[in-house]
Amino acid sequence: MKHFATLFAALDSTTKTAPKTAALAAYFRAAPPPDRVWTIALLSGRRPRRAVTATELRLWAAEAAGIPLWLFEEAYPIVGDLAETIALVLPPPAQISDKSLTETLTGLIALTGQPVETRRAAILAAWDALPHDARFLFNKLITGGFRMGVSQGLMTRALGQATGVAETTLAHRLMGAWDPARMTFDTLIAGDGQEGSQPYPFALASPLEADASSLGALDEWIAEWKWDGIRGQLIHRAGAFALWSRGEELITDRFPEFAPLADFLPQGCVIDGEVLAWGAGPMADQPQPFAALQKRIGRKTVPKKLLAEAPARMLAYDLLEDGGQDMRAKPLAVRRARLAEIISGLPFGLPLALSPAMPFATWDALAATREGARASQAEGLMLKRAASPYHVGRKRGDWWKWKLDPYSIDAVMIYAQSGHGRRATLFTDFTFAVRDGNDLVPFTKAYSGLTDAEFRAITSWVQKHTLERFGPVRRVPPELVFEIAFEGIQASTRHKSGIALRFPRMARWRQDKGVADIDTLDTLKTLLHQGTA
């Protein structure tokens, strides 16, 4: 863990890209190869499953520190981070261990499913052999909350500098469901045997904040709906048929209606598109709201009733591979034309269609089309340069997402909780309510959208106006009003309000308004009806 802790300290000490890249590149040159593989896995989101619960860790840490559990629980919200709280309360180690990152993670994985006493003894022994900085990292790995402040693109750049392999090639080889416990560093970098069902890195769009007319000539652009579904890649290669989500999750089994495509799509074909719940009932031959698709997302197997209620379809955006040849460097117009040929040759009734291009004669006409996005179950428009290649990640200038303005309502804060990481000393996580007659009904939580200065001012107010404490949560008088922005709304039986929001955040602190000015539950129900009509 020593080398890994040194790397973490170097990365945590700067916000500049160049020093972070240099530190990572040096690590990838010098660290033991198995540790390099695990570091790549951690930085690309492949963390091991949790072997112990947060409740067990709090209890064991209090025991090891010789303090009552209530005192630990009082310290936790003040520190704001469980891993840091544990590292701070533990006594000095009896003897420093020289275990590597690989040995540490292998040991953690082996604890999965073991009796509680076995797991407790192993965790206590590990704590007693690590200094504070390594303990903190170890705790982050246990809890599944490990973050290094490094994007996958930056990590890939550093790996390219250390190995001499092109970044785009590495980005492709690091995609997919490879297992760090079974993968060697040389095999991972060389890509041996990794082609099978492996997806390509997804191209991403930047938000369009300027006027669309600033993009120049109309004939240089292709416009299509920005669909509200699951971005995915459909892959058909020799011996492999797979559907991957943008989060690098293999979701083939969750969408069995796509299986017949393996009989008709040409081999060596990779299609980028959006998976949507489609048709059924009164919404025949059109997308269903995202809420219908969401019912299927967390299921490994889908019951027949749900398959009938929310059948899936992919609307295809792009062709990344054709006949086994990488098409990403070719212009989008060429890729899209070939994609149209492939789809037009498929039998009728298969769940794959071309995402339609929106015809437009002027930018104003396209803006008018965009206003009707929600009626088509879309979030807005995508604008893509017809000559653009398929980039790795987000490259500004060629692909833009021109989303509709979010929904927004005014609500009052009724609960506050401290944040995590650098905002651990501030109250940043709030629960909001709307009016329902004379009552206040909680309907959502939000933790982003304000400045640090605003969070500091709110924190000072919360500390002076706390009515009750429930562990880390404070109940406050309903006085502070905020504009809450969100992307979507759906009915929910799990919430007292009967409403659930998509991506809620605080658009602004409405210091000009009081609780009498906030919106009502009926306002939310009206938005719900409009969104599902």
C-alpha positions, 0 to 999 in steps of 0.5 A, a space after each residue: 500500500 505504501 507506493 499507492 498511498 504515495 501516489 494518492 498523496 501526490 495526486 491529492 496535493 494538486 489540481 493541475 493536470 500536468 503534475 497529476 499526469 506525471 505522477 501517474 506515469 511515474 507510478 505506471 513505470 515503477 509499480 509492480 505490474 499487478 498493482 498497476 492493473 489494480 490501479 487502472 481498475 480502481 481509476 476506471 470504476 472497477 472496485 471490489 464488492 464490499 465485504 463489510 458493512 458501514 455499521 460493522 466498521 463503525 462498531 469495530 473502529 470504536 472498539 479498537 479506539 476504546 471509545 463508546 459507539 455514541 462518541 464515534 457517531 458524534 464525531 462522524 458528522 463533524 469529520 464528514 467522512 467515514 473512512 477519515 473518521 476511522 483513520 483519525 480515532 484508531 490508535 497508532 499501528 503496532 507494526 507497519 505492514 509492507 503488503 502491496 495494493 494487490 495483496 490488500 485487495 486480494 485479502 479484502 475480496 477473500 473476506 466476502 461471505 466470511 463469518 463476522 468474526 473472521 471479517 472483524 479479525 482481518 479488518 482489525 489486523 489490517 488497521 493495526 499494520 497501517 499508518 494513517 494515510 494508508 489506513 484512510 485509503 484502506 477504509 475507502 477501499 473497504 467502503 467502496 467510496 474510493 475516489 482519486 480525483 482523476 478522470 479516466 482520460 487523464 489516467 489513459 494519457 499517463 498510461 500512454 506516456 508510460 507504455 508508448 501505446 496510443 491513448 485511443 488504442 489504450 482507451 479501447 483496450 481498457 473498455 469492457 468487463 476484464 477482471 483485474 484479479 485475472 488480468 496481467 498488465 502486459 496482456 491488458 496493454 497489448 489487448 491480446 484476446 480482448 477484442 471479442 465483445 469489447 465496446 469502444 470508448 463512447 463519444 460524448 457531447 458538450 452542452 451548447 451554451 451559445 446561440 445555435 446560429 453561432 455554429 455556422 453553415 446549416 449544411 455542416 450539421 446533422 440534428 437529431 433528438 437527444 433521447 432519454 434512455 440508456 446509451 449503449 453499444 450493440 456489438 455483433 462479432 464472430 462468436 459474440 453478441 453483446 449490449 454494453 451500457 455507457 457505464 461499461 456494464 454488460 446488459 445483454 441479458 436484461 434486453 432479451 428482445 434484442 437477441 434476434 438481431 444476432 441472426 440478421 446483423 452483419 458480423 463485425 458490426 458495432 452500433 452506438 445508440 439509445 435503448 428506450 422503452 417503446 410502444 405498448 398500449 396507448 403509446 404504440 410506435 413511440 417512446 415511453 417515458 424513462 420511468 418505464 425503462 427504469 423498471 427494467 434497469 436494475 433487473 437481471 431477469 425481466 418477467 414476461 409482464 414487464 417485457 409486454 408493458 415496456 418492450 425495448 428498442 434501440 434507436 441507432 446514432 452511429 456505426 463504429 465498426 463495419 465488416 470488422 473495420 474500425 469506422 470511427 475516423 470516417 466522417 459522421 455522414 459516411 458512417 450514418 449513410 452505411 448505418 442506414 443501409 444496414 438497418 434498411 436491410 433488416 426484416 420488419 419488426 426487429 427492435 432496431 431503427 435509425 434515430 431520425 435526423 431533424 430537417 431544418 431550413 433555419 436555426 430558428 426553425 430548428 429551435 422551434 422543433 426543439 421546443 417539442 422535444 418532451 412530446 417526443 419523450 426527448 430531452 432536446 436536440 443533438 447537433 453533430 458536425 457531418 464531417 466529424 470523426 467518432 471521438 474518444 470521450 468529450 471533444 468540444 466543437 463537433 458534438 453538442 447537446 442542446 437540451 431543453 431548459 429544466 423544469 423548476 419549482 420553488 421549495 422550502 428546506 426542512 432538513 440539512 445534513 453535512 457533506 463529504 470530502 472537502 465540504 465535510 464541514 459544511 451543510 450541503 445536503 438538503 431535504 425540500 418540501 412543497 405545500 399541500 394545503 396547510 401541510 409541508 410535504 417533503 418531495 426531494 433531496 438535493 446537494 449541488 448547484 450552489 457556491 461554496 460561499 452560499 453553502 457557508 452562509 447556509 451552514 451558519 444559518 443551520 447551526 443557529 436555527 437547528 430545531 432537532 438533531 437526528 444523527 447527522 441530520 438537522 431539522 430546521 424551521 421552514 424559512 429558506 426557499 430555493 429554486 429546484 431544477 430537475 430533468 424529469 418527474 415520475 410517479 413513485 409509491 416509495 415517496 410520501 409525496 407520490 413524486 420522484 424527480 430526475 437529477 434534482 439540484 438547487 438552481 438558486 437560493 431565493 432569498 427574495 421569497 418566503 415559505 408562503 411563496 413556494 409551489 404546491 404538490 398540485 404544481 408537481 402533479 400537473 407537471 407529472 401529468 404533462 410529462 406522461 400525457 
